[in-house]
C-alpha cells in the first residue's frame, strides 16, 4: 500500500470515529441557551396578574388591578388608594371619613359637626336663637333657621307677611311693622275693627276705653267704660261686632258681674 493511500485511510478512520462519538452524545450533555424572548412573567399567587401587569401584591390573589375595593385597609385594586368608595375613605379630603364622623363626606366644608339646628316648637320652620344642636342630622322639632320671635305660635313667624292687629302677637317678627296697627289721623266708625252695640240708655258706653291682656292669654282684651255703670270687659281677640249685653264681664261701682 502506498504512503498516500495509508494517509487517506487514517483521515477517513478519524472522521468516522468523530462521527460516532457525536452521535452517541445525549441531549443533556449539550448546552442549551435559553430564549429570553419566550420567558413568561411570573404570577406567584395565580390571580392572572403579574407584577409587570400591575399586580401590587403578587403573593395575595385577592389583590390585583381587577379586584373590587373593599373596606379592609388594603389597596385591593392596585390604584394607589386604600378603601376608596367605602365609608373608611375621606372622599372630600377634609381629613375625616364617614367612619371618623364626617357628616358630609362630599363637602370639605362640613366636618364632624352638622347643623346648626335650632328648636322649632311651633313647627313654622323657624327656630329660636339659642345654643344650637350640632348633630349630623336635625333632631325632631329642630330647624336650621333661628329667626323666630315666638316659638310658641306659628302665627308669629318671619314667614308671615301681614300683621294682625289686636291678636297680641308680632305676626311677622318685625317690630317696626307693628305701627300698622296704630290709630293715626281722623278715623270714622267704618274704619273700626269692631263695633259695640246695645249700650244701655244713659250709661254712655264708650266714654272711656282701655286695652290690655286682662286674662293673661296673650291676646289683647278691651275694656269699654261707661259713665254710670262702670265698664264692660271684652276678652279678645275683638275683631267684629260685639254685643255689650253679652260682655264677658261687667264692672260696676258695686262689684263685677
C-alpha positions in Angstrom: 0.0 0.0 0.0 1.4 3.3 -1.0 2.1 6.0 1.5 -0.7 8.2 0.0 -3.3 5.6 0.4 -2.4 5.0 4.0 -2.7 8.7 4.8 -6.2 8.8 3.3 -7.2 5.8 5.3 -6.1 7.3 8.6 -8.0 10.5 7.8 -11.2 8.6 7.0 -10.9 6.5 10.2 -10.5 9.6 12.3 -13.6 11.1 10.7 -15.7 8.1 11.3 -14.6 7.9 14.9 -15.6 11.5 15.5 -19.0 11.0 13.8 -19.7 8.0 16.1 -18.7 10.0 19.2 -21.1 12.8 18.3 -24.0 10.5 17.6 -23.6 8.9 21.0 -23.7 12.2 22.9 -27.0 12.6 24.8 -29.0 15.9 24.8 -28.2 16.5 28.4 -24.5 16.7 27.5 -25.2 19.7 25.2 -25.5 23.3 26.5 -28.9 24.7 25.6 -29.1 28.6 25.7 -32.5 30.0 26.9 -34.6 32.1 24.6 -35.2 35.1 26.7 -37.8 36.5 24.3 -40.0 33.5 25.2 -39.9 33.9 29.0 -43.4 34.3 30.7 -43.9 36.9 33.6 -44.2 35.3 37.0 -47.7 35.1 38.6 -46.9 33.8 42.0 -50.4 34.0 43.5 -52.2 32.7 40.4 -54.6 35.7 40.1 -53.8 36.1 36.4 -51.8 39.3 37.0 -48.1 39.5 37.3 -46.1 42.4 38.8 -45.3 43.5 35.3 -49.1 43.6 34.6 -49.8 45.8 37.6 -50.2 43.4 40.5 -49.1 45.3 43.6 -49.0 42.2 45.8 -48.2 39.0 43.9 -48.5 37.0 47.0 -52.2 37.8 47.6 -54.6 36.6 45.0 -57.3 39.0 46.2 -55.1 41.9 45.3 -54.8 42.8 41.6 -55.9 45.6 39.2 -59.3 43.9 38.5 -60.3 43.4 42.2 -63.1 45.3 43.9 -62.0 47.7 46.6 -63.4 46.8 50.0 -63.0 48.3 53.5 -60.0 46.4 54.8 -57.1 48.8 54.9 -55.6 47.3 51.7 -55.2 48.7 48.2 -57.2 45.9 46.6 -57.3 47.1 43.1 -53.7 48.5 42.9 -54.7 52.0 42.0 -52.6 53.6 44.8 -55.7 54.4 47.0 -56.8 52.5 50.1 -60.5 51.7 50.7 -61.8 54.3 48.2 -65.5 54.2 47.7 -66.1 53.0 51.2 -67.1 54.8 54.4 -63.5 54.4 55.6 -62.2 56.7 52.8 -62.0 60.5 53.0 -63.8 61.4 49.8 -63.7 65.2 50.2 -60.2 65.5 51.6 -61.0 67.3 54.8 -59.1 64.8 56.9 -62.3 62.9 58.1 -64.0 59.9 56.7 -67.6 58.9 57.5 -66.2 56.3 59.9 -64.3 59.1 61.6 -67.5 61.2 62.0 -67.7 63.3 58.8 -71.3 64.5 58.5 -71.0 65.1 54.7 -68.0 63.4 53.1 -68.8 65.1 49.7 -68.4 68.6 51.2 -65.0 69.6 52.6 -66.5 72.5 54.5 -68.5 70.0 56.6 -66.7 68.1 59.3 -67.8 66.2 62.3 -70.4 68.7 63.3 -73.7 69.3 61.5 -76.4 71.9 61.7 -76.6 74.2 63.5 -80.1 73.1 64.4 -82.4 75.3 66.5 -85.6 74.3 68.4 -88.8 74.8 66.4 -91.5 74.1 68.9 -94.4 75.6 66.8 -93.4 73.9 63.5 -93.3 77.0 61.4 -89.8 76.3 60.1 -88.2 79.0 62.2 -86.4 78.3 65.4 -85.3 80.4 68.4 -81.8 81.8 68.6 -80.5 79.6 71.4 -77.5 77.3 71.8 -77.7 75.1 68.7 -77.6 71.4 68.3 -74.7 70.1 66.1 -75.8 66.6 65.3 -75.2 65.5 61.7 -78.9 65.2 61.2 -81.5 67.6 62.6 -83.3 66.2 65.7 -87.1 66.2 65.7 -88.6 69.7 66.1 -85.5 71.5 65.0 -84.6 73.6 62.0 -81.6 75.3 60.6 -83.1 78.8 60.9 -83.0 80.9 64.1 -85.2 83.9 63.1 -88.4 83.1 65.1 -89.5 85.7 67.6 -92.1 83.5 69.2 -91.7 79.7 69.2 -95.0 79.2 70.9 -97.2 80.2 68.0 -96.9 79.6 64.3 -98.9 82.8 63.8 -95.7 84.7 64.8 -93.1 83.9 62.2 -90.9 85.7 59.7 -92.9 83.8 57.0 -96.0 85.9 57.7 -96.2 89.0 55.6 -99.1 90.8 57.3 -99.6 92.0 60.9 -102.9 91.0 62.5 -103.9 93.9 64.8 -105.2 93.0 68.2 -104.0 89.4 68.5 -101.2 90.3 70.8 -98.6 88.8 68.5 -95.8 90.2 66.4 -97.0 88.2 63.4 -94.2 88.9 61.0 -91.5 89.1 63.7 -90.8 92.7 62.7 -91.4 95.2 65.5 -91.3 98.0 63.0 -94.4 96.8 61.2 -96.5 96.9 64.4 -97.0 100.6 63.7 -99.6 99.5 61.0 -101.9 98.8 63.9 -101.6 102.2 65.4 -104.5 104.6 65.1 -103.3 107.7 63.3 -105.3 110.6 62.0 -109.0 111.1 61.8 -110.9 107.8 61.6 -114.6 107.1 61.2 -116.7 104.3 62.5 -116.2 102.4 59.3 -112.5 102.2 60.0 -113.1 100.2 63.2 -112.1 96.6 63.5 -115.0 96.1 65.9 -118.3 97.7 66.6 -120.0 97.7 70.0 -123.8 97.7 70.2 -126.7 97.6 72.7 -125.5 100.1 75.2 -127.9 101.0 77.9 -129.6 104.4 77.6 -127.8 106.9 79.6 -124.8 104.9 80.6 -122.7 106.5 77.8 -120.8 103.3 76.9 -117.6 104.1 75.2 -116.9 107.2 77.2 -113.6 105.7 78.1 -111.6 102.8 76.7 -108.7 100.6 77.8 -106.9 97.7 76.2 -104.6 95.1 77.7 -104.3 91.4 78.3 -106.7 91.1 81.3 -106.9 87.3 81.3 -103.2 86.6 80.6 -103.9 84.6 77.5 -101.5 86.6 75.3 -104.4 88.3 73.3 -105.4 91.9 73.6 -108.7 92.5 75.5 -110.9 95.6 75.5 -112.5 97.5 78.4 -115.4 99.7 77.4 -116.1 102.3 80.1 -119.4 103.9 80.9 -120.4 107.0 82.9 -122.8 105.4 85.3 -122.5 101.6 85.0 -118.8 101.1 85.2 -117.2 99.1 82.3 -117.7 96.2 80.0 -114.8 93.7 79.7 -114.5 92.0 76.3 -111.8 89.3 76.0 -110.0 89.3 72.7 -109.5 88.9 70.0 -112.1 91.6 69.4 -112.5 91.9 65.6 -116.2 92.0 64.9 -119.5 93.5 66.1 -119.8 92.9 69.8 -123.0 93.0 71.9 -122.2 94.8 75.1 -125.0 93.0 76.8 -123.0 89.8 76.2 -119.8 91.2 77.6 -117.5 88.7 79.3 -117.7 90.8 82.4 -119.3 94.0 83.6 -117.6 96.1 86.2 -119.8 98.3 88.4 -119.2 100.5 91.3 -120.8 97.7 93.4 -118.6 94.9 92.0 -118.3 92.8 88.9 -121.0 90.7 87.3 
